[in-house]
């Protein structure tokens, strides 16, 4: 979903997704706190790295596995 650019509304460059946690929460109709928690779990697994208004994908294959498991 996010990796596909949400209908090209998200800027994705070189495994960097340029979006704030607030924007991501709004897109997914959840709270920023929930997004922060979930992103932190992914960061602890070294799947992503969180920065200001940016998410860096470190391991895209692991991210795809996690995404499929959530469905």
mmCIF file of the N, C-alpha and C atoms, coordinates in Angstrom:
data_MODEL
# 
_entry.id   MODEL 
# 
loop_
_atom_site.group_PDB 
_atom_site.id 
_atom_site.type_symbol 
_atom_site.label_atom_id 
_atom_site.label_alt_id 
_atom_site.label_comp_id 
_atom_site.label_asym_id 
_atom_site.label_entity_id 
_atom_site.label_seq_id 
_atom_site.pdbx_PDB_ins_code 
_atom_site.Cartn_x 
_atom_site.Cartn_y 
_atom_site.Cartn_z 
_atom_site.occupancy 
_atom_site.B_iso_or_equiv 
_atom_site.pdbx_formal_charge 
_atom_site.auth_seq_id 
_atom_site.auth_comp_id 
_atom_site.auth_asym_id 
_atom_site.auth_atom_id 
_atom_site.pdbx_PDB_model_num 
ATOM 1   N N  . UNK A 1 1  ? 0.837  -1.199  0.000  1.00 0.00 ? 1  UNK A N  1 
ATOM 2   C CA . UNK A 1 1  ? 0.000  0.000   0.000  1.00 0.00 ? 1  UNK A CA 1 
ATOM 3   C C  . UNK A 1 1  ? 0.878  1.257   0.000  1.00 0.00 ? 1  UNK A C  1 
ATOM 4   N N  . UNK A 1 2  ? 1.678  1.405   1.036  1.00 0.00 ? 2  UNK A N  1 
ATOM 5   C CA . UNK A 1 2  ? 2.560  2.575   1.124  1.00 0.00 ? 2  UNK A CA 1 
ATOM 6   C C  . UNK A 1 2  ? 3.651  2.485   0.057  1.00 0.00 ? 2  UNK A C  1 
ATOM 7   N N  . UNK A 1 3  ? 4.183  1.277   -0.144 1.00 0.00 ? 3  UNK A N  1 
ATOM 8   C CA . UNK A 1 3  ? 5.254  1.111   -1.130 1.00 0.00 ? 3  UNK A CA 1 
ATOM 9   C C  . UNK A 1 3  ? 4.797  1.458   -2.535 1.00 0.00 ? 3  UNK A C  1 
ATOM 10  N N  . UNK A 1 4  ? 3.502  1.360   -2.784 1.00 0.00 ? 4  UNK A N  1 
ATOM 11  C CA . UNK A 1 4  ? 2.978  1.692   -4.101 1.00 0.00 ? 4  UNK A CA 1 
ATOM 12  C C  . UNK A 1 4  ? 2.688  3.175   -4.236 1.00 0.00 ? 4  UNK A C  1 
ATOM 13  N N  . UNK A 1 5  ? 2.963  3.935   -3.210 1.00 0.00 ? 5  UNK A N  1 
ATOM 14  C CA . UNK A 1 5  ? 2.838  5.383   -3.293 1.00 0.00 ? 5  UNK A CA 1 
ATOM 15  C C  . UNK A 1 5  ? 1.446  5.916   -3.054 1.00 0.00 ? 5  UNK A C  1 
ATOM 16  N N  . UNK A 1 6  ? 0.537  5.068   -2.552 1.00 0.00 ? 6  UNK A N  1 
ATOM 17  C CA . UNK A 1 6  ? -0.828 5.500   -2.238 1.00 0.00 ? 6  UNK A CA 1 
ATOM 18  C C  . UNK A 1 6  ? -1.389 6.369   -3.350 1.00 0.00 ? 6  UNK A C  1 
ATOM 19  N N  . UNK A 1 7  ? -1.413 5.790   -4.547 1.00 0.00 ? 7  UNK A N  1 
ATOM 20  C CA . UNK A 1 7  ? -1.948 6.536   -5.681 1.00 0.00 ? 7  UNK A CA 1 
ATOM 21  C C  . UNK A 1 7  ? -1.089 7.728   -6.063 1.00 0.00 ? 7  UNK A C  1 
ATOM 22  N N  . UNK A 1 8  ? 0.217  7.613   -5.847 1.00 0.00 ? 8  UNK A N  1 
ATOM 23  C CA . UNK A 1 8  ? 1.186  8.670   -6.175 1.00 0.00 ? 8  UNK A CA 1 
ATOM 24  C C  . UNK A 1 8  ? 1.039  9.933   -5.326 1.00 0.00 ? 8  UNK A C  1 
ATOM 25  N N  . UNK A 1 9  ? 0.440  9.812   -4.154 1.00 0.00 ? 9  UNK A N  1 
ATOM 26  C CA . UNK A 1 9  ? 0.325  10.949  -3.243 1.00 0.00 ? 9  UNK A CA 1 
ATOM 27  C C  . UNK A 1 9  ? 1.501  11.018  -2.266 1.00 0.00 ? 9  UNK A C  1 
ATOM 28  N N  . UNK A 1 10 ? 2.390  10.042  -2.332 1.00 0.00 ? 10 UNK A N  1 
ATOM 29  C CA . UNK A 1 10 ? 3.546  9.995   -1.445 1.00 0.00 ? 10 UNK A CA 1 
ATOM 30  C C  . UNK A 1 10 ? 4.803  10.017  -2.307 1.00 0.00 ? 10 UNK A C  1 
ATOM 31  N N  . UNK A 1 11 ? 5.766  10.820  -1.913 1.00 0.00 ? 11 UNK A N  1 
ATOM 32  C CA . UNK A 1 11 ? 7.038  10.875  -2.627 1.00 0.00 ? 11 UNK A CA 1 
ATOM 33  C C  . UNK A 1 11 ? 7.939  9.752   -2.119 1.00 0.00 ? 11 UNK A C  1 
ATOM 34  N N  . UNK A 1 12 ? 8.304  8.842   -3.005 1.00 0.00 ? 12 UNK A N  1 
ATOM 35  C CA . UNK A 1 12 ? 9.198  7.744   -2.664 1.00 0.00 ? 12 UNK A CA 1 
ATOM 36  C C  . UNK A 1 12 ? 10.422 7.848   -3.565 1.00 0.00 ? 12 UNK A C  1 
ATOM 37  N N  . UNK A 1 13 ? 11.590 7.993   -2.934 1.00 0.00 ? 13 UNK A N  1 
ATOM 38  C CA . UNK A 1 13 ? 12.849 8.112   -3.676 1.00 0.00 ? 13 UNK A CA 1 
ATOM 39  C C  . UNK A 1 13 ? 13.914 7.266   -3.004 1.00 0.00 ? 13 UNK A C  1 
ATOM 40  N N  . UNK A 1 14 ? 14.544 6.397   -3.767 1.00 0.00 ? 14 UNK A N  1 
ATOM 41  C CA . UNK A 1 14 ? 15.681 5.615   -3.267 1.00 0.00 ? 14 UNK A CA 1 
ATOM 42  C C  . UNK A 1 14 ? 15.416 4.998   -1.900 1.00 0.00 ? 14 UNK A C  1 
ATOM 43  N N  . UNK A 1 15 ? 14.302 4.319   -1.766 1.00 0.00 ? 15 UNK A N  1 
ATOM 44  C CA . UNK A 1 15 ? 13.903 3.651   -0.525 1.00 0.00 ? 15 UNK A CA 1 
ATOM 45  C C  . UNK A 1 15 ? 13.631 4.613   0.625  1.00 0.00 ? 15 UNK A C  1 
ATOM 46  N N  . UNK A 1 16 ? 13.358 5.869   0.318  1.00 0.00 ? 16 UNK A N  1 
ATOM 47  C CA . UNK A 1 16 ? 12.953 6.858   1.313  1.00 0.00 ? 16 UNK A CA 1 
ATOM 48  C C  . UNK A 1 16 ? 11.516 7.278   1.020  1.00 0.00 ? 16 UNK A C  1 
ATOM 49  N N  . UNK A 1 17 ? 10.664 7.184   2.026  1.00 0.00 ? 17 UNK A N  1 
ATOM 50  C CA . UNK A 1 17 ? 9.277  7.620   1.894  1.00 0.00 ? 17 UNK A CA 1 
ATOM 51  C C  . UNK A 1 17 ? 9.167  8.949   2.626  1.00 0.00 ? 17 UNK A C  1 
ATOM 52  N N  . UNK A 1 18 ? 8.800  9.978   1.914  1.00 0.00 ? 18 UNK A N  1 
ATOM 53  C CA . UNK A 1 18 ? 8.700  11.320  2.483  1.00 0.00 ? 18 UNK A CA 1 
ATOM 54  C C  . UNK A 1 18 ? 7.266  11.568  2.932  1.00 0.00 ? 18 UNK A C  1 
ATOM 55  N N  . UNK A 1 19 ? 7.026  11.352  4.226  1.00 0.00 ? 19 UNK A N  1 
ATOM 56  C CA . UNK A 1 19 ? 5.692  11.517  4.802  1.00 0.00 ? 19 UNK A CA 1 
ATOM 57  C C  . UNK A 1 19 ? 5.839  11.664  6.314  1.00 0.00 ? 19 UNK A C  1 
ATOM 58  N N  . UNK A 1 20 ? 4.981  12.461  6.901  1.00 0.00 ? 20 UNK A N  1 
ATOM 59  C CA . UNK A 1 20 ? 5.002  12.590  8.359  1.00 0.00 ? 20 UNK A CA 1 
ATOM 60  C C  . UNK A 1 20 ? 4.169  11.467  8.974  1.00 0.00 ? 20 UNK A C  1 
ATOM 61  N N  . UNK A 1 21 ? 4.406  11.203  10.225 1.00 0.00 ? 21 UNK A N  1 
ATOM 62  C CA . UNK A 1 21 ? 3.613  10.192  10.916 1.00 0.00 ? 21 UNK A CA 1 
ATOM 63  C C  . UNK A 1 21 ? 2.152  10.620  11.002 1.00 0.00 ? 21 UNK A C  1 
ATOM 64  N N  . UNK A 1 22 ? 1.912  11.897  11.124 1.00 0.00 ? 22 UNK A N  1 
ATOM 65  C CA . UNK A 1 22 ? 0.541  12.416  11.160 1.00 0.00 ? 22 UNK A CA 1 
ATOM 66  C C  . UNK A 1 22 ? -0.164 12.157  9.826  1.00 0.00 ? 22 UNK A C  1 
ATOM 67  N N  . UNK A 1 23 ? 0.528  12.417  8.719  1.00 0.00 ? 23 UNK A N  1 
ATOM 68  C CA . UNK A 1 23 ? -0.054 12.162  7.396  1.00 0.00 ? 23 UNK A CA 1 
ATOM 69  C C  . UNK A 1 23 ? -0.341 10.675  7.204  1.00 0.00 ? 23 UNK A C  1 
ATOM 70  N N  . UNK A 1 24 ? 0.599  9.842   7.620  1.00 0.00 ? 24 UNK A N  1 
ATOM 71  C CA . UNK A 1 24 ? 0.427  8.400   7.501  1.00 0.00 ? 24 UNK A CA 1 
ATOM 72  C C  . UNK A 1 24 ? -0.758 7.928   8.339  1.00 0.00 ? 24 UNK A C  1 
ATOM 73  N N  . UNK A 1 25 ? -0.878 8.450   9.540  1.00 0.00 ? 25 UNK A N  1 
ATOM 74  C CA . UNK A 1 25 ? -2.006 8.102   10.413 1.00 0.00 ? 25 UNK A CA 1 
ATOM 75  C C  . UNK A 1 25 ? -3.331 8.500   9.772  1.00 0.00 ? 25 UNK A C  1 
ATOM 76  N N  . UNK A 1 26 ? -3.384 9.678   9.193  1.00 0.00 ? 26 UNK A N  1 
ATOM 77  C CA . UNK A 1 26 ? -4.610 10.127  8.531  1.00 0.00 ? 26 UNK A CA 1 
ATOM 78  C C  . UNK A 1 26 ? -4.974 9.229   7.353  1.00 0.00 ? 26 UNK A C  1 
ATOM 79  N N  . UNK A 1 27 ? -3.975 8.829   6.564  1.00 0.00 ? 27 UNK A N  1 
ATOM 80  C CA . UNK A 1 27 ? -4.221 7.954   5.420  1.00 0.00 ? 27 UNK A CA 1 
ATOM 81  C C  . UNK A 1 27 ? -4.771 6.607   5.854  1.00 0.00 ? 27 UNK A C  1 
ATOM 82  N N  . UNK A 1 28 ? -4.274 6.120   6.980  1.00 0.00 ? 28 UNK A N  1 
ATOM 83  C CA . UNK A 1 28 ? -4.654 4.792   7.454  1.00 0.00 ? 28 UNK A CA 1 
ATOM 84  C C  . UNK A 1 28 ? -5.779 4.836   8.484  1.00 0.00 ? 28 UNK A C  1 
ATOM 85  N N  . UNK A 1 29 ? -6.327 6.019   8.698  1.00 0.00 ? 29 UNK A N  1 
ATOM 86  C CA . UNK A 1 29 ? -7.410 6.255   9.674  1.00 0.00 ? 29 UNK A CA 1 
ATOM 87  C C  . UNK A 1 29 ? -7.106 5.626   11.034 1.00 0.00 ? 29 UNK A C  1 
ATOM 88  N N  . UNK A 1 30 ? -5.959 6.009   11.560 1.00 0.00 ? 30 UNK A N  1 
ATOM 89  C CA . UNK A 1 30 ? -5.552 5.580   12.892 1.00 0.00 ? 30 UNK A CA 1 
ATOM 90  C C  . UNK A 1 30 ? -4.867 6.755   13.575 1.00 0.00 ? 30 UNK A C  1 
ATOM 91  N N  . UNK A 1 31 ? -4.399 6.548   14.782 1.00 0.00 ? 31 UNK A N  1 
ATOM 92  C CA . UNK A 1 31 ? -3.756 7.645   15.515 1.00 0.00 ? 31 UNK A CA 1 
ATOM 93  C C  . UNK A 1 31 ? -2.263 7.723   15.201 1.00 0.00 ? 31 UNK A C  1 
ATOM 94  N N  . UNK A 1 32 ? -1.698 8.896   15.412 1.00 0.00 ? 32 UNK A N  1 
ATOM 95  C CA . UNK A 1 32 ? -0.259 9.069   15.235 1.00 0.00 ? 32 UNK A CA 1 
ATOM 96  C C  . UNK A 1 32 ? 0.493  8.198   16.229 1.00 0.00 ? 32 UNK A C  1 
ATOM 97  N N  . UNK A 1 33 ? -0.074 8.025   17.420 1.00 0.00 ? 33 UNK A N  1 
ATOM 98  C CA . UNK A 1 33 ? 0.568  7.195   18.440 1.00 0.00 ? 33 UNK A CA 1 
ATOM 99  C C  . UNK A 1 33 ? 0.668  5.737   17.980 1.00 0.00 ? 33 UNK A C  1 
ATOM 100 N N  . UNK A 1 34 ? -0.389 5.242   17.341 1.00 0.00 ? 34 UNK A N  1 
ATOM 101 C CA . UNK A 1 34 ? -0.366 3.873   16.822 1.00 0.00 ? 34 UNK A CA 1 
ATOM 102 C C  . UNK A 1 34 ? 0.682  3.735   15.729 1.00 0.00 ? 34 UNK A C  1 
ATOM 103 N N  . UNK A 1 35 ? 0.729  4.701   14.835 1.00 0.00 ? 35 UNK A N  1 
ATOM 104 C CA . UNK A 1 35 ? 1.733  4.694   13.763 1.00 0.00 ? 35 UNK A CA 1 
ATOM 105 C C  . UNK A 1 35 ? 3.134  4.710   14.362 1.00 0.00 ? 35 UNK A C  1 
ATOM 106 N N  . UNK A 1 36 ? 3.354  5.573   15.337 1.00 0.00 ? 36 UNK A N  1 
ATOM 107 C CA . UNK A 1 36 ? 4.659  5.669   15.988 1.00 0.00 ? 36 UNK A CA 1 
ATOM 108 C C  . UNK A 1 36 ? 5.057  4.332   16.599 1.00 0.00 ? 36 UNK A C  1 
ATOM 109 N N  . UNK A 1 37 ? 4.127  3.681   17.265 1.00 0.00 ? 37 UNK A N  1 
ATOM 110 C CA . UNK A 1 37 ? 4.398  2.384   17.898 1.00 0.00 ? 37 UNK A CA 1 
ATOM 111 C C  . UNK A 1 37 ? 4.784  1.339   16.847 1.00 0.00 ? 37 UNK A C  1 
ATOM 112 N N  . UNK A 1 38 ? 3.978  1.245   15.785 1.00 0.00 ? 38 UNK A N  1 
ATOM 113 C CA . UNK A 1 38 ? 4.234  0.252   14.743 1.00 0.00 ? 38 UNK A CA 1 
ATOM 114 C C  . UNK A 1 38 ? 5.545  0.526   14.005 1.00 0.00 ? 38 UNK A C  1 
ATOM 115 N N  . UNK A 1 39 ? 5.814  1.782   13.706 1.00 0.00 ? 39 UNK A N  1 
ATOM 116 C CA . UNK A 1 39 ? 7.072  2.127   13.042 1.00 0.00 ? 39 UNK A CA 1 
ATOM 117 C C  . UNK A 1 39 ? 8.265  1.819   13.944 1.00 0.00 ? 39 UNK A C  1 
ATOM 118 N N  . UNK A 1 40 ? 8.110  2.059   15.230 1.00 0.00 ? 40 UNK A N  1 
ATOM 119 C CA . UNK A 1 40 ? 9.186  1.758   16.183 1.00 0.00 ? 40 UNK A CA 1 
ATOM 120 C C  . UNK A 1 40 ? 9.492  0.265   16.212 1.00 0.00 ? 40 UNK A C  1 
ATOM 121 N N  . UNK A 1 41 ? 8.451  -0.565  16.135 1.00 0.00 ? 41 UNK A N  1 
ATOM 122 C CA . UNK A 1 41 ? 8.664  -2.016  16.088 1.00 0.00 ? 41 UNK A CA 1 
ATOM 123 C C  . UNK A 1 41 ? 9.444  -2.414  14.837 1.00 0.00 ? 41 UNK A C  1 
ATOM 124 N N  . UNK A 1 42 ? 9.089  -1.820  13.713 1.00 0.00 ? 42 UNK A N  1 
ATOM 125 C CA . UNK A 1 42 ? 9.806  -2.106  12.467 1.00 0.00 ? 42 UNK A CA 1 
ATOM 126 C C  . UNK A 1 42 ? 11.248 -1.606  12.527 1.00 0.00 ? 42 UNK A C  1 
ATOM 127 N N  . UNK A 1 43 ? 11.450 -0.481  13.191 1.00 0.00 ? 43 UNK A N  1 
ATOM 128 C CA . UNK A 1 43 ? 12.806 0.061   13.321 1.00 0.00 ? 43 UNK A CA 1 
ATOM 129 C C  . UNK A 1 43 ? 13.661 -0.844  14.203 1.00 0.00 ? 43 UNK A C  1 
ATOM 130 N N  . UNK A 1 44 ? 13.088 -1.384  15.275 1.00 0.00 ? 44 UNK A N  1 
ATOM 131 C CA . UNK A 1 44 ? 13.833 -2.296  16.157 1.00 0.00 ? 44 UNK A CA 1 
ATOM 132 C C  . UNK A 1 44 ? 14.267 -3.558  15.417 1.00 0.00 ? 44 UNK A C  1 
ATOM 133 N N  . UNK A 1 45 ? 13.477 -3.955  14.418 1.00 0.00 ? 45 UNK A N  1 
ATOM 134 C CA . UNK A 1 45 ? 13.811 -5.133  13.614 1.00 0.00 ? 45 UNK A CA 1 
ATOM 135 C C  . UNK A 1 45 ? 14.758 -4.791  12.465 1.00 0.00 ? 45 UNK A C  1 
ATOM 136 N N  . UNK A 1 46 ? 15.163 -3.534  12.401 1.00 0.00 ? 46 UNK A N  1 
ATOM 137 C CA . UNK A 1 46 ? 16.072 -3.032  11.362 1.00 0.00 ? 46 UNK A CA 1 
ATOM 138 C C  . UNK A 1 46 ? 15.480 -3.183  9.951  1.00 0.00 ? 46 UNK A C  1 
ATOM 139 N N  . UNK A 1 47 ? 14.154 -3.038  9.882  1.00 0.00 ? 47 UNK A N  1 
ATOM 140 C CA . UNK A 1 47 ? 13.462 -3.077  8.598  1.00 0.00 ? 47 UNK A CA 1 
ATOM 141 C C  . UNK A 1 47 ? 13.365 -1.671  8.022  1.00 0.00 ? 47 UNK A C  1 
ATOM 142 N N  . UNK A 1 48 ? 13.179 -0.694  8.900  1.00 0.00 ? 48 UNK A N  1 
ATOM 143 C CA . UNK A 1 48 ? 13.103 0.711   8.492  1.00 0.00 ? 48 UNK A CA 1 
ATOM 144 C C  . UNK A 1 48 ? 13.935 1.555   9.444  1.00 0.00 ? 48 UNK A C  1 
ATOM 145 N N  . UNK A 1 49 ? 14.152 2.790   9.048  1.00 0.00 ? 49 UNK A N  1 
ATOM 146 C CA . UNK A 1 49 ? 14.773 3.796   9.910  1.00 0.00 ? 49 UNK A CA 1 
ATOM 147 C C  . UNK A 1 49 ? 13.869 5.022   9.855  1.00 0.00 ? 49 UNK A C  1 
ATOM 148 N N  . UNK A 1 50 ? 13.524 5.542   11.025 1.00 0.00 ? 50 UNK A N  1 
ATOM 149 C CA . UNK A 1 50 ? 12.617 6.676   11.117 1.00 0.00 ? 50 UNK A CA 1 
ATOM 150 C C  . UNK A 1 50 ? 13.423 7.960   11.254 1.00 0.00 ? 50 UNK A C  1 
ATOM 151 N N  . UNK A 1 51 ? 13.049 8.963   10.473 1.00 0.00 ? 51 UNK A N  1 
ATOM 152 C CA . UNK A 1 51 ? 13.638 10.299  10.571 1.00 0.00 ? 51 UNK A CA 1 
ATOM 153 C C  . UNK A 1 51 ? 12.499 11.312  10.489 1.00 0.00 ? 51 UNK A C  1 
ATOM 154 N N  . UNK A 1 52 ? 12.814 12.588  10.613 1.00 0.00 ? 52 UNK A N  1 
ATOM 155 C CA . UNK A 1 52 ? 11.795 13.632  10.558 1.00 0.00 ? 52 UNK A CA 1 
ATOM 156 C C  . UNK A 1 52 ? 11.134 13.651  9.186  1.00 0.00 ? 52 UNK A C  1 
ATOM 157 N N  . UNK A 1 53 ? 9.842  13.389  9.163  1.00 0.00 ? 53 UNK A N  1 
ATOM 158 C CA . UNK A 1 53 ? 9.038  13.371  7.930  1.00 0.00 ? 53 UNK A CA 1 
ATOM 159 C C  . UNK A 1 53 ? 9.597  12.444  6.855  1.00 0.00 ? 53 UNK A C  1 
ATOM 160 N N  . UNK A 1 54 ? 10.257 11.372  7.311  1.00 0.00 ? 54 UNK A N  1 
ATOM 161 C CA . UNK A 1 54 ? 10.853 10.455  6.344  1.00 0.00 ? 54 UNK A CA 1 
ATOM 162 C C  . UNK A 1 54 ? 10.996 9.075   6.975  1.00 0.00 ? 54 UNK A C  1 
ATOM 163 N N  . UNK A 1 55 ? 10.748 8.054   6.168  1.00 0.00 ? 55 UNK A N  1 
ATOM 164 C CA . UNK A 1 55 ? 10.960 6.673   6.572  1.00 0.00 ? 55 UNK A CA 1 
ATOM 165 C C  . UNK A 1 55 ? 11.901 6.062   5.540  1.00 0.00 ? 55 UNK A C  1 
ATOM 166 N N  . UNK A 1 56 ? 13.017 5.537   6.005  1.00 0.00 ? 56 UNK A N  1 
ATOM 167 C CA . UNK A 1 56 ? 13.958 4.876   5.105  1.00 0.00 ? 56 UNK A CA 1 
ATOM 168 C C  . UNK A 1 56 ? 13.738 3.374   5.192  1.00 0.00 ? 56 UNK A C  1 
ATOM 169 N N  . UNK A 1 57 ? 13.545 2.739   4.060  1.00 0.00 ? 57 UNK A N  1 
ATOM 170 C CA . UNK A 1 57 ? 13.365 1.292   4.026  1.00 0.00 ? 57 UNK A CA 1 
ATOM 171 C C  . UNK A 1 57 ? 14.745 0.655   3.942  1.00 0.00 ? 57 UNK A C  1 
ATOM 172 N N  . UNK A 1 58 ? 15.094 -0.107  4.979  1.00 0.00 ? 58 UNK A N  1 
ATOM 173 C CA . UNK A 1 58 ? 16.402 -0.753  5.032  1.00 0.00 ? 58 UNK A CA 1 
ATOM 174 C C  . UNK A 1 58 ? 16.361 -2.159  4.438  1.00 0.00 ? 58 UNK A C  1 
ATOM 175 N N  . UNK A 1 59 ? 15.236 -2.852  4.630  1.00 0.00 ? 59 UNK A N  1 
ATOM 176 C CA . UNK A 1 59 ? 15.093 -4.225  4.133  1.00 0.00 ? 59 UNK A CA 1 
ATOM 177 C C  . UNK A 1 59 ? 13.700 -4.391  3.533  1.00 0.00 ? 59 UNK A C  1 
ATOM 178 N N  . UNK A 1 60 ? 13.606 -4.147  2.255  1.00 0.00 ? 60 UNK A N  1 
ATOM 179 C CA . UNK A 1 60 ? 12.299 -4.158  1.589  1.00 0.00 ? 60 UNK A CA 1 
ATOM 180 C C  . UNK A 1 60 ? 11.677 -5.552  1.573  1.00 0.00 ? 60 UNK A C  1 
ATOM 181 N N  . UNK A 1 61 ? 12.492 -6.589  1.490  1.00 0.00 ? 61 UNK A N  1 
ATOM 182 C CA . UNK A 1 61 ? 11.949 -7.952  1.472  1.00 0.00 ? 61 UNK A CA 1 
ATOM 183 C C  . UNK A 1 61 ? 11.312 -8.303  2.815  1.00 0.00 ? 61 UNK A C  1 
ATOM 184 N N  . UNK A 1 62 ? 11.967 -7.959  3.905  1.00 0.00 ? 62 UNK A N  1 
ATOM 185 C CA . UNK A 1 62 ? 11.381 -8.195  5.229  1.00 0.00 ? 62 UNK A CA 1 
ATOM 186 C C  . UNK A 1 62 ? 10.109 -7.378  5.406  1.00 0.00 ? 62 UNK A C  1 
ATOM 187 N N  . UNK A 1 63 ? 10.102 -6.163  4.901  1.00 0.00 ? 63 UNK A N  1 
ATOM 188 C CA . UNK A 1 63 ? 8.920  -5.309  5.002  1.00 0.00 ? 63 UNK A CA 1 
ATOM 189 C C  . UNK A 1 63 ? 7.744  -5.940  4.262  1.00 0.00 ? 63 UNK A C  1 
ATOM 190 N N  . UNK A 1 64 ? 7.995  -6.508  3.104  1.00 0.00 ? 64 UNK A N  1 
ATOM 191 C CA . UNK A 1 64 ? 6.936  -7.183  2.349  1.00 0.00 ? 64 UNK A CA 1 
ATOM 192 C C  . UNK A 1 64 ? 6.396  -8.388  3.112  1.00 0.00 ? 64 UNK A C  1 
ATOM 193 N N  . UNK A 1 65 ? 7.283  -9.141  3.758  1.00 0.00 ? 65 UNK A N  1 
ATOM 194 C CA . UNK A 1 65 ? 6.857  -10.301 4.551  1.00 0.00 ? 65 UNK A CA 1 
ATOM 195 C C  . UNK A 1 65 ? 5.973  -9.854  5.707  1.00 0.00 ? 65 UNK A C  1 
ATOM 196 N N  . UNK A 1 66 ? 6.388  -8.811  6.408  1.00 0.00 ? 66 UNK A N  1 
ATOM 197 C CA . UNK A 1 66 ? 5.600  -8.282  7.525  1.00 0.00 ? 66 UNK A CA 1 
ATOM 198 C C  . UNK A 1 66 ? 4.252  -7.780  7.029  1.00 0.00 ? 66 UNK A C  1 
ATOM 199 N N  . UNK A 1 67 ? 4.245  -7.093  5.904  1.00 0.00 ? 67 UNK A N  1 
ATOM 200 C CA . UNK A 1 67 ? 2.999  -6.558  5.352  1.00 0.00 ? 67 UNK A CA 1 
ATOM 201 C C  . UNK A 1 67 ? 2.031  -7.682  4.994  1.00 0.00 ? 67 UNK A C  1 
ATOM 202 N N  . UNK A 1 68 ? 2.530  -8.756  4.404  1.00 0.00 ? 68 UNK A N  1 
ATOM 203 C CA . UNK A 1 68 ? 1.666  -9.889  4.057  1.00 0.00 ? 68 UNK A CA 1 
ATOM 204 C C  . UNK A 1 68 ? 1.115  -10.559 5.305  1.00 0.00 ? 68 UNK A C  1 
ATOM 205 N N  . UNK A 1 69 ? 1.921  -10.646 6.354  1.00 0.00 ? 69 UNK A N  1 
ATOM 206 C CA . UNK A 1 69 ? 1.483  -11.276 7.602  1.00 0.00 ? 69 UNK A CA 1 
ATOM 207 C C  . UNK A 1 69 ? 0.378  -10.472 8.275  1.00 0.00 ? 69 UNK A C  1 
ATOM 208 N N  . UNK A 1 70 ? 0.342  -9.160  8.048  1.00 0.00 ? 70 UNK A N  1 
ATOM 209 C CA . UNK A 1 70 ? -0.661 -8.290  8.658  1.00 0.00 ? 70 UNK A CA 1 
ATOM 210 C C  . UNK A 1 70 ? -2.015 -8.381  7.967  1.00 0.00 ? 70 UNK A C  1 
ATOM 211 N N  . UNK A 1 71 ? -2.032 -8.892  6.742  1.00 0.00 ? 71 UNK A N  1 
ATOM 212 C CA . UNK A 1 71 ? -3.294 -8.956  5.970  1.00 0.00 ? 71 UNK A CA 1 
ATOM 213 C C  . UNK A 1 71 ? -4.163 -10.111 6.381  1.00 0.00 ? 71 UNK A C  1 
# 
